[in-house]
Amino acid sequence: MTKTHRLPPASRRKFLAGAAALSLLPLLSTGIARAAAPAAVALTDQDVADLTRIEGYLNGISTLRANFQQYTNTGGLAYGRIYLRRPGRLRVEYDPPVQALIVADGLVVSYYDGELDQVTQAPISSSPLWFLLRKDISLREGVAIAGIDRAPGVIRVRAFEDDEPEAGQVTLVFADGPLQLKQWSILDAQGTEVRVGLQGVSLGGELPNALFATPSTKKLQDGR
């Protein structure tokens, strides 16, 4: 029988913070002081113009393939590949020795732990990156901006869910000229940080439904 577990509501956000950030494990830090909740800033005309450009760029992405490098301040480095098909579909494959797979099928995010041969699920809406998988991406609806930082050729947007700022903060990093998503990071309330850098990004083209099928355990595949 497949070992598929649905987390209770209190645990879902911690699990999805890991899954959506492409982290290897849920962000369940202990012994770390809680970070201060982010606060929204007043947007300038330049901020509004940049957010409009970024929203247009993100909404123009139908499919994306990329390699990634993930760093966690509690777990070191991991590598793999990411596939995204908007709206709602995501697949994250890790390179060995990591035995993990993350799949969003449009309704739920499933995390397969190969060491335990176990699938854990939670709603896409519990993810701190849920707005990137929406049909219509907005960085101003349900999302508050904690800051926009600019450097030559780079723009960083720090955001959080406006109805739950204590859940943590997401930072999106773009190359600017032309605009391209290069990195994101999540900082949770316990101070755990996950950074994901993208390389070899390819936009457009078909991605088959099979990529986004809910993962099953080896026992289920073997008919046991």
C-alpha positions, 0 to 999 in steps of 0.5 A: 500500500502506498505511503502517502501522508497529508500533513495537518494544517499546522505543519503544511506551511513548513513542509511547503517552504522546503518543497517550493524552495527546492529544499531537501527537507522541510524547514523545521529548524530548532534552537534558532531564534525567530526572525522578525516578520517582514514589513511592507514598504511604500512603493515608488513610481520606479518600484511600480514600473519595475514590478509591472515589467517583472509581472509581464515577464513572469506571465510570459513564461508558459514552460521553463527548464533549467538546472539548479544549484541549491544552498541551505544554511542548515544542509549544504549544497544540492543539484538537479533539474527543474521543469515548470509549466504554468499554471500550477505544474512543477517538477524538481529532480535531484542529482544523486546521492539525494533521493528526493522528488518534488512534483506539483500537479496543479492541485497539490505538491508531493514530496517523495523521500526515496530513503523512506519510500514515502510521499507527503502532500500539501496544497499548492496554496500553502507554498511561499512561491504559490504566486509563481504557479498561478495562471495570472501572476501578480506581485501585488495581489495577496503579496506585499513587497518588503523591498526592491534592491537594484544594482547594475544589471540586477534587480531583487524583489523581497516579498511575503504573503500579506496575510501571513508575514510571519511565515517568511520572506521570498526574494526573487533575483532577476538579471536586468537587460534582458529581464531573466529570473536567475535565483530565488531564496526563502527565509523562514521565521526560524532563520533557515534560508534556502537559495536556489540558483538557475543555470541553462534556463530554456523557455517555451516548448512542450512539457508532457503531462507525465512529468507532473504526475504524482510520484508513487512509492516503489512498493506501489510500483512493484505492486505490493 
